[in-house]
Amino acid sequence: MKSKYLSLLTCAGFAGLLFTATTANAKPKSSLDSFAVLGGSAVTLTNSTVIGDVGVDHGPLTQTTSTISGQVHVGDIVAQKAYDDFLLAYAALATVPCGTTLTGSLAGLFLTPGVYCVDAASTTTGGTLTLLGSSTDTWIFKIGTSGTGALTGTKFTVVMASGETCNSNVFWWTAQAATLTDSVFIGSILAGADITVTRGSLDGQALATGAVTLTG
């Protein structure tokens, strides 16, 4: 990292996501576009930098030595509308058919655009996942398709082989929580529980039914 802060940037958002006929005919609402962080029950930012809006549907938002470049919405109509649309997007992704089933660690894989599923939890410690394609392609990762399962990454790097960054084209759906530590990550995380990110960076969005905690 270039600074001591955890950096989280919102990418283009969900308005640009249109599933093809091979996945699902769904287009999530655009009220999520501006949000880099959105939690259901709480948002806690410590020594973090967020480029984009931050919101919480119900519950507190706590900041300590953090910078937010966008708007802050706590329990207002904007946050509530975005959260409702997040739930719709979460439900839509849950119905997208799996293309390829993976197991365990994602390190060392080179994956073309598609829908990738892990039946249970996915834990990756060290290593790199390389996405073979460009920002016009779409990758969807579904963790816990059997009904339970969390996404855990420690010193886990996700990159595009083209060198491009997130363009609302990489999505991580988890049945339960998502936890990233010292990781360099690409994609919007839609979690069925909490999202916890400690150090590292996330080029995408952190959207959780529970709490979002970013700690530098």
N, C-alpha and C positions, 0 to 999 in steps of 0.2 A: 504494500500500500504506500501511497505517496504522503499520507498524513496519518495522524493518530486516530482520526475519526472513522467510524463506519460510514460508508457512503452508500446511499440508496437513491436511485434515480428512477423516476417513472418513465416508461417508454411510451410509445404512441397510444397505448390504451386499447380498450376493447372494441371501439367503434370499427377498427380496421379488421377485426377477426370475423371471417365468414367461413364456417366449416363447409367443406365440399360435400358432394353427394355421397362420397365414400365414408364420411364421418357423420355429420348431422346437419340438418338444415336449421341452424340456429344462429342468430346474431345478437350477442349480448348488448344491453343498452349502453349508451355512451356516457352516462353520468359517472361511470368509473374512470373515464379517460384521464382526468387530472390527478387522481389519487395515486400517490406512491405508497402510502400506508393507510390501511383501513382495518379497524378492529371492531369486533362486536361488543366485547365487554370492557376493554381497556387498551390503552396505548402508553408505553413507557419508553422514553428516549433518553439515553445517557451517553454523552460524548459522541453524538452522532450527527451526521449531515444528511438531510433529506431534501432532494430536489423534486418538488411536487407537493400536492396537497396532502394533509394528514387529517384523518377523521376517526371518530368512534361513535358507534350507534347508541350505546348506552353504557355509562361508566366513565371513569376519569381518564384524562390525558395528563401525563406527568413528563416534564422536560427538565433535564439537568445538563447544562453546558452543551446544548444542542442547537443546531441551526436548521430552520425550515424555510425554504425559499417560496413555498406556496401558501395557500390559505389553510387555516385550522378550523375544523368543524367538529364541535363536541355536542352530540345529541340534537343538533338542529335539523331542519327539514332537508338540507343538502346531504348531511351525513346519513340520515335515515333513508333517503331515496337511493343513495349510492349503495348502502348496505343491502337494501331490498334487491337491487339489481345484481349485486354480487351473489346473493343467494340464488337468483335465477341463473346466473352464469355458472355457478358451482353445480347446480342441478343439471344444467345442459351438458357440461363436460362429463358428468357422471354417466350419462347415457351414450357417450361416444363409443362405438365398438372398438375393441382392441385390434391392432394390426399384428403386433409382435409381443410375445411375453418374455420378460426378462426376469432375472433372479438376483437378489442380493446386491453386491457392489456394482456400481456403474463405471468404475474407473477403467481406463484402457479401452473403452468402446469408441467406435467411429460409426455414427448413426446418420443415415439419410433421413429426409423428412418423413414423418409418419406418426402413428399413434402407438406408443410403447406402454406396456402395463406390467406392474409387479403385483402379484397376488397379495403378498403380505407386506412386511416392512422392507425398506431399502436403506441400507447403511453403507456409506462409502467413506473410507478413511484414507486420505491421500490419493493422488492420481488425478487424471484428467479425462473428462468426457468431451469428445470432439464431435460437433455437429457439422455434417458434410452438406453444405448448401449455402444459401444466401438469405438475406433479410426478407426476401419475397416468399420463402418457403415457410412451412409450419411444422413444428414439433409439439406433440402433446404427450406428456408423461403422466400416467395415472398410477399412484402408489396406494396399495391397499384395496384392490378391486374385489377382494373376497369379503370385504366389509370392515376389516381393521388393518391398520398399517400406517406407520409414520415414515417420513423422509428425514434422514439424518446424514449430514455431511460434515466431515472434519478435514480441513486442509484439502478440500475438494474443489477442483476447478472445472468450470463448464465454459467452453469457447466455441466460436464458429470458425471453421477452417478458413473461411474467407476473410477473417479478421474483423467482420462487421459486429455491431452491437445489437441490442434488442430493438425490434421494430414491431412490437405486439405480435410476435410470431412464435414464441416459446412459452409453453404453459405447463405448470406443475400442479396437478390436482392430487391432494392427499386426503385419504379417509379420516386421518387423525392429524397429529401435529407435524410441524416442520421445524427442524433445528439445524442451523448452520453455524459452524465455528471456524474462524480463520479460513474462510472459503471465498473464492472469486466466482460468482454465480451469475448466470444469465437466465432470465425468464420471470414471468409472473406466477407467484405462488398463490394458489387458492386452497386454503387449509380448512379441514373440518374441525379443527381444534385451535391450538395456539401456534404462533410463529415466533421463534426465538432466533435472533441473529446476533452473533458476538464477533466483533471485528470483521475484517474482510470487506467485501463489497457485493451489492446486489443490483444488477442492471435490469430492472423490471419493476414489479409491484409486489407488496406484501399485503395480502387480503385474507383475513381470518375470521371465522365464526366466533372465536374466542378472543384472546389478547394477543397483541403484537408487542414484542419487547426487543428493542435494538440497543445494544451496548457496545461502546467503543473499546 
